[in-house]
Amino acid sequence: MMISAFYWIALTCCCQIISGNEPVIVHTNLGDIQGYQTDMSRVFYGIPFAQPPVDTLRWQPPVPIGEWAPQVLNATTPAPACPQSPSCTPSIICPTVFSEDCLYLNVFTPLLSNLSSTALLPVMIFITGGNFQSYFASGPVYQAERFANTNNVICVFIQYRLGILGFFATGRGPNDIKGNYGILDQRLAIAWVKANIAAFGGNPDQITLLGQSAGAQSVALHYVTSEMQSSFKGAIIQSSPMSIPFRTYAQYKIPGILLAKELHCGICDITCFRRASYQDIIAAQMIINTNITSLKILLFFEPWTP
């Protein structure tokens, strides 16, 4: 029954995207963004909030995106998903196109004709779940045209680095991979929304974070982080956020040894790690996932966590 529902949602979304949509442009501090308007919502797909985390920026904190003006940013096509295992279920919600250049967000707003005043609207930022390893912001279950228009709310869906590329860590030293890059991606996306959402009709002082599964864990982390307190007003945590333990640097030691073996690199040879293709890294991740041994059984459910 659930699979049938996924297929129905996907078919509905495809019909909305295909059936001639009217272009719409918003003006942000970084430049103009062109999306489109359906009969239910204004939609903006694939807005970059960070520079591509590739080459020397792999396993580094995200770098804010620069201005694209005077060009107009085309935000009518979903961005690729962040690298992940190609085998996920159910297949209808799984991405098929991947790239390390994946730090993008989607915005859904109500139709302007449905707004009764010029007051800025509340904003919901949804952080996707998937065990910190899977899924993407443009999946069929994350299409919010009807929800945004019915509830007069701005809906934002963000992507962040996943799995080994988002959470692997070797230590705290200046030359180490320090980890938590997926969480830092989320922080930067939230900051981008706060700085730019007024251009879409959203109130930057009325932001609520929303997450399920790994998204709920992420929201909980932001909620208890002091430097994030001014970034949002509320939080909706849709899953138990602390039932699965987060990892320590010591617990990433064995995965680091296994990664070096699979990539034919020296242990903690970060330069060699960065030379590898993301496809080889994800292949190594899948092998490492089957080789991790621990008495803490919950680590098998989420082998790559903050």
Backbone torsions as a table, in degrees:
resi	resn	phi	psi	omega
1	MET	NA	-42.3	179.9
2	MET	-65.8	-40.9	178.9
3	ILE	-61.7	-42.1	178.3
4	SER	-59.2	-40.1	179.0
5	ALA	-63.4	-40.7	178.6
6	PHE	-60.9	-43.2	179.7
7	TYR	-63.9	-39.3	179.4
8	TRP	-64.9	-43.4	178.3
9	ILE	-61.6	-45.0	-178.4
10	ALA	-62.3	-43.1	-179.9
11	LEU	-63.5	-41.9	179.3
12	THR	-61.6	-44.3	-178.4
13	CYS	-65.0	-42.5	179.7
14	CYS	-61.1	-41.2	179.9
15	CYS	-63.1	-37.8	-179.3
16	GLN	-66.9	-39.2	-177.2
17	ILE	-72.2	-37.5	-175.0
18	ILE	-77.5	-40.5	-172.0
19	SER	-72.6	103.6	-174.8
20	GLY	-6.6	114.7	-178.0
21	ASN	-114.8	148.0	-175.8
22	GLU	-86.0	129.4	178.3
23	PRO	-62.5	146.6	176.3
24	VAL	-142.6	141.7	-176.6
25	ILE	-124.6	136.1	171.5
26	VAL	-117.0	156.1	-175.6
27	HIS	-113.7	112.7	179.0
28	THR	-110.2	173.0	178.7
29	ASN	-65.3	-21.5	-178.2
30	LEU	-92.0	-17.2	-177.5
31	GLY	143.1	174.5	-179.5
32	ASP	-76.8	147.8	179.1
33	ILE	-126.6	126.2	177.5
34	GLN	-102.6	121.3	171.6
35	GLY	-116.6	-149.0	176.7
36	TYR	-148.2	161.8	-179.1
37	GLN	-115.7	127.7	174.1
38	THR	-98.4	-172.0	177.3
39	ASP	-77.4	-1.9	-179.4
40	MET	-122.5	-21.3	-168.7
41	SER	-164.7	164.8	165.0
42	ARG	-97.9	134.8	-171.8
43	VAL	-126.5	134.0	177.4
44	PHE	-132.5	110.1	-178.3
45	TYR	-102.4	142.3	167.7
46	GLY	69.1	48.8	175.5
47	ILE	-90.2	121.2	-178.4
48	PRO	-76.4	137.9	174.4
49	PHE	-117.2	-4.9	-179.7
50	ALA	-147.3	158.3	173.3
51	GLN	-69.0	151.6	179.9
52	PRO	-55.6	126.1	-178.3
53	PRO	-82.2	64.7	-175.3
54	VAL	-119.9	166.5	177.6
55	ASP	55.4	-121.8	-177.4
56	THR	-70.9	-13.1	177.6
57	LEU	-90.3	-3.1	173.7
58	ARG	-67.6	136.6	-176.0
59	TRP	55.4	41.9	172.1
60	GLN	-131.2	156.2	174.5
61	PRO	-57.2	147.5	-178.3
62	PRO	-65.1	146.3	178.6
63	VAL	-106.0	127.5	-177.5
64	PRO	-56.3	144.9	177.1
65	ILE	-68.6	146.4	177.0
66	GLY	-91.3	179.9	179.1
67	GLU	-66.9	145.3	173.1
68	TRP	-111.0	-7.2	176.2
69	ALA	-59.3	145.6	10.2
70	PRO	-85.3	-0.6	177.5
71	GLN	-66.5	154.6	174.5
72	VAL	-98.8	126.3	-179.5
73	LEU	-76.1	125.0	177.4
74	ASN	-83.0	109.4	-178.7
75	ALA	-115.9	53.1	-178.1
76	THR	-114.7	-1.2	-176.5
77	THR	-130.5	131.9	178.1
78	PRO	-58.5	142.9	177.6
79	ALA	-77.4	159.5	174.6
80	PRO	-61.2	155.9	174.8
81	ALA	-76.7	155.3	173.5
82	CYS	-67.6	148.7	-177.3
83	PRO	-53.0	136.6	-177.7
84	GLN	-163.7	170.5	177.0
85	SER	-60.6	133.5	179.2
86	PRO	-72.2	-9.8	-178.5
87	SER	-103.6	97.4	174.9
88	CYS	-134.4	165.0	-178.1
89	THR	-136.6	152.5	-10.8
90	PRO	-71.1	147.3	-171.3
91	SER	-60.8	-26.1	-176.8
92	ILE	-63.7	-25.8	-179.4
93	ILE	-102.9	6.2	-177.2
94	CYS	-93.9	141.1	178.1
95	PRO	-72.6	159.3	177.4
96	THR	-122.3	-12.0	179.8
97	VAL	-120.3	128.8	-174.8
98	PHE	-127.9	152.7	174.9
99	SER	-164.5	146.8	171.6
100	GLU	-67.0	-24.9	174.0
101	ASP	-79.3	82.3	-169.1
102	CYS	-135.3	9.3	-175.4
103	LEU	-87.8	83.8	-175.8
104	TYR	-133.9	164.1	175.7
105	LEU	-137.4	159.0	178.5
106	ASN	-117.6	143.9	-179.8
107	VAL	-126.4	132.2	174.1
108	PHE	-120.7	127.4	178.8
109	THR	-124.2	156.8	173.5
110	PRO	-64.6	163.1	172.5
111	LEU	-68.1	138.9	-178.8
112	LEU	-60.0	-33.3	-177.8
113	SER	-66.8	-16.8	-178.8
114	ASN	-91.2	-6.6	-177.2
115	LEU	-86.3	132.5	-176.3
116	SER	-86.9	-11.9	-179.5
117	SER	-153.0	178.1	178.6
118	THR	-91.7	6.7	-180.0
119	ALA	-62.7	141.4	178.0
120	LEU	-69.2	146.6	-173.5
121	LEU	-95.3	154.2	173.0
122	PRO	-64.2	155.9	-173.8
123	VAL	-124.1	136.2	173.2
124	MET	-117.1	123.2	175.5
125	ILE	-104.8	116.1	-177.7
126	PHE	-98.4	124.2	176.0
127	ILE	-101.7	117.5	-172.6
128	THR	-69.5	153.5	175.7
129	GLY	-94.2	-166.7	-179.7
130	GLY	126.0	31.4	176.5
131	ASN	60.5	24.4	-175.9
132	PHE	59.6	19.4	-177.6
133	GLN	-130.7	-19.1	-167.0
134	SER	-136.9	167.7	172.4
135	TYR	77.5	-179.7	-174.6
136	PHE	-158.5	167.2	-170.9
137	ALA	-74.4	-13.1	-176.4
138	SER	-106.7	17.0	177.3
139	GLY	-64.0	156.9	-176.4
140	PRO	-60.4	-24.6	178.5
141	VAL	-79.4	-6.0	-179.6
142	TYR	-110.1	27.6	175.3
143	GLN	-93.5	116.7	-168.0
144	ALA	-115.5	23.4	-178.7
145	GLU	-55.5	-54.2	-176.0
146	ARG	-66.9	-42.1	-178.8
147	PHE	-61.7	-46.2	-179.2
148	ALA	-61.9	-44.6	-175.1
149	ASN	-72.2	-37.0	-178.7
150	THR	-71.6	-34.6	-173.2
151	ASN	-105.0	2.5	-179.1
152	ASN	51.1	55.6	-180.0
153	VAL	-137.3	147.4	174.1
154	ILE	-87.8	127.8	179.5
155	CYS	-111.5	129.1	179.9
156	VAL	-124.4	133.8	177.7
157	PHE	-121.1	127.5	-173.1
158	ILE	-115.2	151.3	173.7
159	GLN	-108.3	152.5	179.1
160	TYR	-149.5	156.9	-178.6
161	ARG	-62.7	141.9	-172.4
162	LEU	-116.9	164.0	170.4
163	GLY	55.0	-138.3	-175.4
164	ILE	-64.4	-32.2	179.9
165	LEU	-75.9	-21.1	-178.4
166	GLY	-102.6	-20.4	-169.7
167	PHE	-137.8	-6.5	177.5
168	PHE	-61.6	143.5	-178.9
169	ALA	-145.1	146.7	176.6
170	THR	-116.5	-18.5	-179.6
171	GLY	160.0	-172.1	-176.7
172	ARG	-103.4	-1.2	-176.0
173	GLY	-68.5	166.1	-176.7
174	PRO	-62.5	-26.1	-179.5
175	ASN	-105.1	10.7	-178.4
176	ASP	-88.1	160.1	164.5
177	ILE	-84.6	113.4	-168.5
178	LYS	-89.2	-14.0	176.1
179	GLY	84.5	-178.6	178.4
180	ASN	63.2	23.9	-178.3
181	TYR	-67.7	-32.5	176.0
182	GLY	-63.0	-39.1	177.8
183	ILE	-68.6	-39.8	177.4
184	LEU	-64.8	-36.3	174.4
185	ASP	-59.3	-45.0	179.2
186	GLN	-60.4	-43.8	179.2
187	ARG	-58.8	-44.4	-178.9
188	LEU	-66.6	-38.7	177.8
189	ALA	-62.8	-42.3	178.4
190	ILE	-63.1	-41.4	177.8
191	ALA	-63.2	-39.4	178.4
192	TRP	-62.2	-44.1	179.8
193	VAL	-61.8	-45.9	-178.8
194	LYS	-60.9	-36.1	-177.4
195	ALA	-79.7	-23.4	-169.6
196	ASN	-124.2	-9.5	-170.6
197	ILE	-68.9	-22.0	178.0
198	ALA	-60.0	-31.0	179.0
199	ALA	-64.3	-23.4	179.1
200	PHE	-94.7	-1.6	-177.3
201	GLY	97.7	10.7	-178.0
202	GLY	-97.2	153.0	179.8
203	ASN	-93.8	113.1	-178.3
204	PRO	-67.1	-12.9	177.8
205	ASP	-97.5	6.0	179.3
206	GLN	-129.2	52.6	-179.3
207	ILE	-97.6	130.1	174.8
208	THR	-117.8	129.2	174.8
209	LEU	-86.5	141.9	-176.9
210	LEU	-138.6	133.7	179.5
211	GLY	-157.9	152.8	179.1
212	GLN	-129.3	145.0	-179.9
213	SER	59.2	-124.7	177.9
214	ALA	-60.3	-29.2	175.5
215	GLY	-64.8	-38.2	177.1
216	ALA	-65.6	-41.7	176.6
217	GLN	-61.0	-40.0	179.5
218	SER	-64.7	-45.7	179.1
219	VAL	-59.2	-41.7	179.3
220	ALA	-61.4	-40.4	178.0
221	LEU	-63.1	-44.3	178.5
222	HIS	-64.4	-35.7	-176.7
223	TYR	-64.0	-34.2	-176.5
224	VAL	-99.1	5.5	179.9
225	THR	-94.5	120.7	-172.2
226	SER	-60.1	-40.0	-176.4
227	GLU	-73.0	-6.8	178.6
228	MET	-97.9	-4.1	-170.8
229	GLN	-63.7	-29.8	179.4
230	SER	-87.1	-0.8	-175.1
231	SER	-88.1	-18.7	-179.2
232	PHE	-154.1	163.1	-176.3
233	LYS	-104.1	-31.8	-176.6
234	GLY	-142.0	169.1	-179.8
235	ALA	-143.8	138.4	174.2
236	ILE	-120.5	112.4	-176.2
237	ILE	-106.3	107.6	-169.2
238	GLN	-90.8	-2.0	177.3
239	SER	-139.9	160.4	176.2
240	SER	-62.3	115.8	-170.2
241	PRO	-83.7	-16.8	-172.9
242	MET	-120.4	16.9	-179.2
243	SER	-79.9	-17.9	177.3
244	ILE	-114.4	128.1	-175.0
245	PRO	-70.8	146.4	170.4
246	PHE	-80.5	167.8	-174.0
247	ARG	-98.2	156.2	173.2
248	THR	-104.2	166.2	176.0
249	TYR	-59.5	-37.5	-179.4
250	ALA	-62.5	-35.2	-179.0
251	GLN	-74.1	-13.6	175.8
252	TYR	-93.2	1.1	-178.4
253	LYS	-65.0	-49.4	-179.6
254	ILE	-64.5	-45.8	174.7
255	PRO	-56.0	-33.9	178.0
256	GLY	-65.7	-40.9	177.6
257	ILE	-64.8	-42.9	179.7
258	LEU	-66.3	-37.5	178.0
259	LEU	-63.8	-44.9	178.7
260	ALA	-58.7	-41.2	179.2
261	LYS	-63.2	-47.0	-176.5
262	GLU	-68.4	-31.8	-178.8
263	LEU	-93.5	-0.2	-179.1
264	HIS	58.8	44.6	178.5
265	CYS	-117.3	162.5	170.2
266	GLY	-69.3	155.2	179.7
267	ILE	-61.0	126.8	-179.6
268	CYS	62.3	26.0	174.1
269	ASP	-82.4	87.6	-172.0
270	ILE	-63.0	-37.7	179.7
271	THR	-60.7	-43.4	177.8
272	CYS	-65.4	-41.8	177.6
273	PHE	-57.4	-40.7	-176.0
274	ARG	-74.2	-21.4	178.4
275	ARG	-75.8	-22.2	-177.2
276	ALA	-68.4	149.7	175.1
277	SER	-71.7	154.0	178.8
278	TYR	-65.7	-28.2	177.8
279	GLN	-63.3	-41.8	178.3
280	ASP	-67.5	-35.2	179.5
281	ILE	-67.1	-42.5	178.6
282	ILE	-67.4	-37.7	175.8
283	ALA	-61.2	-41.8	177.2
284	ALA	-64.1	-40.7	178.8
285	GLN	-57.7	-43.2	-178.4
286	MET	-64.4	-36.3	177.5
287	ILE	-70.3	-43.8	-179.9
288	ILE	-60.3	-39.5	-179.2
289	ASN	-57.7	-30.3	-178.6
290	THR	-89.4	-5.9	-176.3
291	ASN	-111.2	-6.1	-179.8
292	ILE	-71.9	126.3	176.7
293	THR	-116.3	134.2	-178.1
294	SER	-162.1	147.8	173.8
295	LEU	-76.0	-14.8	178.3
296	LYS	-88.4	93.3	-171.2
297	ILE	-60.7	-28.0	-177.5
298	LEU	-67.3	-19.7	177.2
299	LEU	-66.4	-23.4	177.3
300	PHE	-69.4	-30.2	-179.0
301	PHE	-72.9	-38.9	177.7
302	GLU	-131.5	81.6	-177.5
303	PRO	-71.5	-17.2	-179.8
304	TRP	-125.1	104.1	-175.2
305	THR	-135.4	166.9	172.7
306	PRO	-59.5	NA	NA
